[in-house]
Amino acid sequence: MSHPRLRKLVLLTTGALMGGALTISIQAFADKGGSNILPLEELRTFAEVFGRIKQDYVEPVEDKKLINEAIKGMLSGLDPHSDYYDAEAFKEFREGTQGEFGGLGIEIGTEDGVVKVVAPIEDTPAQKAGLKSGDLIIKIDDTPVRGLSINDAVKKMRGAPGSKVTLTVARKSESKPLVFNLTRAVIKTKSVKSRLLEPGFGYVRITQFQEHTTENFAQALGQLYKENKDNLKGMVLDLRDDPGGVLHGAVGVSAAFLQQDALVVYTEGRASDSKMRLYANPRDYQRVKGAGYYVNVPAAIKDVPLVVLVNGGSASASEIVAGALQDHKRALIVGTQTFGKGSVQSVLPLSNNGGIKITTARYFTPNGRSIQAKGIAPDILVEEGNEAATAALRIREADLERHLQNPNEPAEAPAKPVVKATPAKPAANVDKSAAPAKNADGSDASVDVQLNQALNILKVQQIMIKKQPS
């Protein structure tokens, strides 16, 4: 049985665009803050339009289709993250948070009727085929994509494993559309990957926050300590291009590095159940009773020097982790400005086995910063090798139509990085007997400017620690 406090967090998720949403509760609700009187004049207009379509549209239209499209329009017209799921789409949505589903492995979003690739998921058909962040999907097979909702686009891209689908893509750097012939697969996303960069320095990458991310993260930390004889000099937590996921995963990962009961995140909304404060305590992130996830991780993890890597693809749950560690001065945030998704969505099941995802609150870092439409500014700005080209293709929360405004603006001036670092050369004194370090995509880590800079920062910190008087 799950911990009582977590029962209302079962579907708590934070994700950018198609990556997921932040869920507070699963319950029916009425208007909690306003009048319960129905707008009769507007409902009469709706009924009149419904009747005109039934009578005069060029082809017969089923009542169910009209009602479903009206519901979709009502929700999608609110903001970029509220949406309606029929029974099939709702089932797929829930499967996505569990870390396994059938399809291509693409995080997508829409803007002005265009479907954009936010990020391909690692080790999936989309990533292996070469789809990139910022690509515009023009056609799925022979169906033009412009005007399709995210749900409809996802339905067309998902299908039986082994079946084929063709995507036609526009890429800013290419003069002609690109055609990708893909084979659908069961997408089993492994959210946590870890390795030693070199003796004494660990590396953990989280690709997406899922139901089991915290326990997998704890296992990865324990393994890193075991491989390094219980002595880590520093660690890199890589959240680049992580679009978000379940909230308790973000709280659990933050808790590994923070002191017991440190505030990780809080939420504010109109309804009483949208106001929450979540702490670095197992009751706020552990899904089942029993020994804590970090029971086999040395207590030294609370003090190990830590660098967190972020970029424009780091969203929502990733920003919660980066914001919490930054506010508590527990880590240096390195990279580029994050995506800026700081709104909270509740996923509510409906009687037709479908569900709605509706924005109910904003979340805030421990120091009261809203990330919405702003993001987390790194402490040390380190651009990627192709940052100029990448930045032009990236979309952020502030670029989306109908995005919620940041409640801290304009009173709060935009945050700026404390330091802008020059590109780092590959770290010296690397153990030559070890296998060459690899990035998450299998490429040589020596070309990963941000990772090399993170490792150099940790080495400088070690030098400073040794110079301190005992």
C-alpha positions in Angstrom: 0.0 0.0 0.0 1.3 3.4 -0.8 2.2 6.0 1.9 -1.0 7.9 2.9 0.5 11.3 2.0 1.4 10.1 -1.5 -2.1 8.8 -2.3 -3.0 12.2 -3.7 0.3 12.3 -5.6 -0.1 9.1 -7.6 -0.2 11.0 -10.9 1.7 14.0 -9.7 3.8 14.9 -12.7 5.6 17.9 -14.1 6.4 17.9 -17.8 7.0 20.2 -20.7 4.4 20.0 -23.4 3.9 16.3 -24.3 6.4 15.3 -21.6 3.7 15.2 -18.9 2.1 17.5 -16.4 2.1 18.3 -12.7 -0.9 16.6 -11.0 -2.2 17.6 -7.6 -5.3 15.5 -7.0 -7.6 13.0 -8.7 -11.1 14.0 -7.9 -14.3 15.5 -9.3 -14.5 19.2 -8.7 -17.0 22.1 -8.8 -16.3 25.8 -9.2 -14.4 26.4 -5.9 -13.8 30.1 -6.3 -16.6 31.7 -8.2 -20.3 31.6 -9.0 -22.1 28.3 -9.6 -24.7 30.0 -11.8 -24.5 28.6 -15.4 -24.1 31.2 -18.2 -27.4 30.5 -19.9 -27.0 33.0 -22.7 -23.7 31.5 -23.7 -25.1 28.0 -23.4 -27.9 29.0 -25.7 -25.4 30.2 -28.3 -23.5 26.9 -28.0 -26.7 25.0 -28.5 -27.6 27.1 -31.5 -24.1 26.5 -33.1 -24.4 22.8 -32.4 -27.8 22.8 -34.1 -26.6 24.7 -37.1 -23.7 22.3 -37.7 -26.0 19.3 -37.4 -28.4 20.8 -39.9 -26.2 22.7 -42.4 -22.7 21.2 -42.4 -21.8 19.7 -45.7 -21.6 16.2 -44.3 -23.3 14.5 -41.4 -21.4 14.8 -38.1 -21.8 12.5 -35.1 -22.9 14.2 -31.8 -20.0 12.5 -30.0 -17.4 14.1 -32.3 -18.9 17.6 -32.0 -19.0 17.4 -28.2 -15.5 16.0 -28.0 -14.1 18.7 -30.2 -15.9 21.3 -28.2 -14.4 20.0 -24.9 -10.9 20.0 -26.6 -11.3 23.6 -27.7 -12.6 24.7 -24.3 -9.4 23.3 -22.6 -6.8 24.0 -25.2 -8.0 27.6 -25.4 -7.0 28.1 -21.7 -3.2 27.6 -22.0 -0.7 25.3 -23.8 -0.9 22.6 -21.2 -4.6 22.0 -20.5 -6.0 19.3 -22.6 -8.7 16.6 -23.0 -8.0 12.9 -23.4 -10.5 10.3 -24.7 -10.3 6.8 -23.2 -7.6 5.6 -25.5 -5.5 8.8 -25.2 -5.8 8.8 -21.4 -4.6 5.2 -21.3 -1.5 6.2 -23.4 -0.9 9.2 -21.2 -0.8 7.1 -18.0 1.5 4.5 -19.7 3.9 7.3 -20.6 4.4 8.2 -16.9 5.2 4.5 -16.2 8.1 4.6 -18.6 6.8 2.2 -21.3 4.6 2.8 -24.3 4.5 2.0 -28.0 5.7 4.6 -30.5 8.7 6.6 -31.7 10.1 8.3 -28.6 9.5 12.0 -29.3 8.6 14.8 -26.8 6.4 17.2 -28.9 4.6 20.5 -28.4 2.4 22.7 -30.6 2.6 26.4 -31.4 0.3 28.2 -33.8 -0.9 25.0 -35.3 2.6 23.6 -35.8 3.9 20.4 -34.1 7.5 20.9 -32.9 9.9 18.4 -31.6 10.9 19.4 -28.0 13.4 16.5 -27.7 13.8 13.0 -29.0 14.0 10.5 -26.1 17.3 8.7 -25.8 17.7 5.1 -27.3 14.5 5.3 -29.2 13.7 5.1 -33.0 13.4 8.9 -33.2 16.7 9.6 -31.6 18.5 6.9 -33.6 17.1 8.2 -36.8 18.4 11.7 -36.2 15.3 13.8 -35.3 16.4 16.9 -33.4 15.0 19.5 -31.0 13.3 22.2 -32.9 12.3 20.1 -35.9 8.9 21.0 -37.3 6.8 17.9 -38.2 5.0 18.7 -41.5 3.4 15.4 -42.3 2.8 12.1 -40.6 2.6 9.5 -43.4 0.4 11.4 -46.0 -1.5 13.5 -43.4 -0.6 17.2 -43.1 0.1 18.0 -39.4 -0.7 21.7 -39.3 -3.8 22.3 -37.2 -3.7 18.8 -35.5 -3.8 18.8 -31.7 -1.0 17.1 -29.7 -3.4 14.2 -29.0 -4.2 13.6 -32.7 -0.5 13.9 -33.6 0.5 11.4 -30.9 -2.2 9.0 -32.0 -0.9 9.0 -35.6 2.7 8.5 -34.5 1.9 5.7 -32.0 1.0 2.2 -33.2 1.9 -1.5 -33.0 5.6 -2.2 -32.5 7.2 -3.1 -35.8 4.8 -1.0 -37.9 6.1 1.7 -40.1 5.5 5.5 -40.1 7.0 8.2 -42.2 7.7 11.7 -40.8 8.3 14.7 -43.1 10.2 17.3 -41.2 11.3 20.9 -41.7 14.7 21.9 -40.2 15.9 25.4 -40.1 19.4 24.5 -41.2 18.1 22.5 -44.3 16.7 24.1 -47.5 14.4 21.1 -48.2 12.2 19.0 -46.0 13.7 15.9 -44.5 12.0 12.5 -44.7 12.4 9.9 -41.9 11.2 6.4 -42.3 10.7 5.0 -38.8 9.8 1.7 -37.3 7.6 1.9 -34.2 8.9 0.1 -31.1 8.0 -0.4 -27.5 9.5 2.6 -25.8 11.1 1.6 -22.6 12.7 4.7 -21.4 15.5 4.2 -18.8 15.3 7.4 -16.9 18.6 7.1 -15.0 22.1 6.4 -16.4 25.3 6.6 -14.5 29.1 6.1 -14.8 32.4 7.4 -13.4 33.8 10.2 -15.4 37.2 9.3 -13.9 38.3 8.1 -10.5 36.6 10.1 -7.8 34.1 11.9 -10.0 30.6 10.5 -10.7 28.1 11.3 -13.4 24.3 10.6 -13.3 22.0 11.6 -16.1 18.2 11.7 -15.7 16.4 11.7 -19.1 12.9 12.0 -17.6 11.3 11.8 -14.2 9.2 8.6 -14.0 7.5 6.6 -11.3 10.7 4.7 -10.4 13.2 7.5 -11.0 14.0 8.1 -7.3 14.7 4.5 -6.4 16.7 4.0 -9.6 18.6 7.2 -8.8 19.4 5.9 -5.3 20.7 2.6 -6.8 22.9 4.5 -9.2 24.4 6.6 -6.4 25.0 3.5 -4.3 26.8 1.8 -7.3 29.0 4.9 -7.9 30.1 4.9 -4.3 30.7 1.1 -4.5 32.8 1.4 -7.7 34.9 4.2 -6.1 35.4 2.6 -2.7 32.9 4.8 -1.0 34.8 8.0 -1.8 33.4 10.5 -4.3 35.2 13.8 -4.7 32.5 15.3 -6.8 29.4 14.6 -8.9 27.7 15.9 -12.0 23.9 15.6 -12.3 22.9 16.0 -15.9 19.4 17.3 -16.5 19.9 18.6 -20.0 16.9 18.0 -22.4 15.0 16.4 -19.5 11.4 17.5 -20.2 10.0 16.7 -16.7 7.8 13.9 -15.3 6.4 12.9 -12.0 6.7 15.3 -9.1 7.7 12.9 -6.4 10.7 12.0 -8.6 11.9 15.6 -8.6 11.4 15.8 -4.8 13.2 12.5 -4.3 16.2 13.4 -6.4 16.5 16.7 -4.6 16.2 15.0 -1.2 19.4 12.9 -2.0 21.5 16.1 -1.6 19.5 18.2 0.8 19.3 18.0 4.6 16.2 16.3 6.0 13.0 18.3 5.8 14.5 21.1 3.6 11.8 22.7 1.5 12.0 21.5 -2.1 9.0 23.1 -3.8 5.6 24.7 -3.0 2.5 25.3 -5.1 -0.1 28.1 -5.0 -3.5 28.1 -6.7 -7.1 29.1 -6.1 -8.3 25.8 -4.7 -7.3 24.7 -1.2 -6.0 21.4 -2.4 -3.7 23.1 -4.9 -1.6 24.6 -2.1 1.2 22.2 -1.2 4.6 22.3 0.4 6.9 19.3 -0.3 10.1 18.6 1.7 13.2 16.4 1.5 11.4 13.7 3.5 10.4 10.2 2.4 6.8 10.9 3.2 6.8 13.4 0.3 8.5 11.2 -2.3 8.6 7.5 -1.3 5.8 5.5 -3.0 5.8 2.6 -0.6 6.4 1.9 3.1 9.7 0.4 4.1 13.4 1.2 4.2 14.3 4.6 2.6 15.5 4.6 -1.0 18.8 6.1 0.2 19.5 3.6 3.0 22.5 2.1 1.0 23.9 5.5 0.0 26.6 7.0 2.2 25.6 10.0 4.2 28.5 11.8 2.5 26.2 12.4 -0.5 24.7 15.4 1.4 28.1 17.2 1.2 29.7 16.0 -2.0 30.6 18.9 -4.4 27.8 18.9 -7.0 27.3 20.5 -10.4 23.9 20.4 -12.2 23.9 20.7 -16.0 20.8 22.3 -17.6 19.8 23.8 -21.0 16.8 25.1 -22.8 15.3 21.6 -22.9 15.4 21.2 -19.1 11.8 21.7 -18.0 9.4 21.5 -15.1 10.6 18.7 -12.8 14.1 19.4 -13.9 13.7 23.0 -13.1 12.3 22.1 -9.6 15.4 20.1 -8.9 17.8 22.8 -10.2 15.8 25.6 -8.4 15.8 23.8 -5.1 19.5 23.0 -5.2 20.3 26.5 -6.3 18.2 28.2 -3.6 19.8 26.0 -0.9 23.2 26.8 -2.3 23.8 23.0 -2.5 25.0 22.9 -6.1 26.4 25.0 -8.9 24.0 25.2 -11.9 25.9 25.1 -15.1 24.7 25.4 -18.7 22.1 27.7 -20.3 18.7 29.1 -19.4 16.0 26.4 -18.8 12.6 26.0 -20.5 10.5 27.9 -18.0 7.5 25.7 -17.3 6.3 26.6 -13.8 2.6 25.8 -14.0 0.8 22.9 -12.3 -1.7 20.6 -14.0 -4.2 18.2 -12.3 -5.0 15.1 -14.3 -8.6 14.2 -13.5 -10.3 11.0 -14.7 -13.8 11.2 -16.2 -16.7 8.8 -16.2 -16.1 7.9 -19.8 -12.6 6.5 -18.9 -11.1 9.6 -20.4 -9.6 12.5 -18.5 -8.7 16.1 -18.5 -5.4 17.9 -17.8 -6.1 21.3 -16.4 -3.8 24.0 -15.0 -4.6 24.5 -11.3 -1.6 26.3 -9.8 2.0 27.6 -10.2 5.0 26.1 -8.4 7.7 28.1 -6.7 11.3 27.3 -5.6 12.1 27.4 -1.8 13.0 31.1 -2.0 9.7 32.0 -3.6 10.9 32.2 -7.2 8.4 31.4 -10.0 10.0 29.6 -12.9 7.0 30.2 -15.2 7.9 31.7 -18.6 11.3 32.5 -17.2 13.3 29.4 -16.3 16.3 28.9 -14.1 19.4 31.0 -14.9 22.6 29.0 -14.5 25.2 30.2 -12.0 27.8 29.7 -14.6 26.8 30.2 -18.3 28.4 27.6 -20.5 27.0 27.4 -24.0 26.9 24.2 -26.0 29.3 23.9 -28.9 26.5 24.6 -31.4 24.5 26.9 -29.1 23.9 29.7 -31.6 22.2 27.3 -34.0 20.4 25.4 -31.2 19.1 28.5 -29.6 17.4 29.6 -32.8 15.5 26.3 -33.0 14.5 25.9 -29.4 11.1 26.9 -28.1 10.5 27.9 -24.5 7.5 28.4 -22.4 7.5 32.1 -23.0 7.2 31.4 -26.8 4.0 29.5 -26.5 0.7 31.1 -27.2 -1.6 31.7 -24.1 1.2 30.8 -21.7 0.6 31.9 -18.1 2.5 35.0 -16.9 5.2 34.9 -14.2 3.6 36.3 -11.1 7.0 37.7 -10.0 7.3 39.9 -13.1 7.8 42.7 -13.8 8.8 43.6 -10.2 11.6 41.0 -10.3 14.3 41.7 -12.9 15.4 38.8 -15.1 18.0 36.7 -13.4 21.4 36.7 -15.0 24.3 34.2 -14.7 27.0 35.1 -12.2 29.8 34.0 -14.5 30.1 33.3 -18.2 32.7 30.6 -18.7 34.9 30.1 -21.7 34.7 26.7 -23.4 36.8 24.2 -21.4 39.3 21.9 -22.9 39.1 18.2 -22.0 40.1 17.8 -18.4 43.8 16.9 -17.8 45.1 14.0 -15.8 42.4 11.6 -17.0 43.0 7.9 -16.2 44.3 6.7 -19.6 43.7 3.1 -18.6 40.0 3.7 -18.4 37.7 3.4 -21.4 37.1 6.7 -23.1 34.2 8.6 -21.5 31.1 8.7 -23.6 28.1 11.0 -23.7 24.6 9.8 -23.3 24.4 9.5 -27.1 27.6 7.4 -27.3 29.8 10.2 -28.6 33.2 11.1 -27.3 32.8 13.2 -24.1 35.8 15.3 -25.1 33.5 17.3 -27.4 30.9 17.9 -24.6 31.9 21.4 -23.7 29.4 21.7 -20.8 30.3 18.3 -19.2 34.1 19.1 -19.5 33.5 22.5 -17.8 31.5 20.8 -15.0 34.3 18.3 -14.4 36.9 21.1 -14.4 34.8 23.1 -11.9 34.7 20.0 -9.5 38.5 19.7 -9.8 39.0 23.3 -8.9 36.7 22.9 -5.9 38.9 19.9 -4.8 42.0 22.1 -5.0 40.3 24.8 -2.9 39.1 22.2 -0.3 42.7 20.9 0.0 44.0 24.4 0.6 41.6 25.1 3.5 43.3 24.9 6.9 42.5 21.7 8.7 
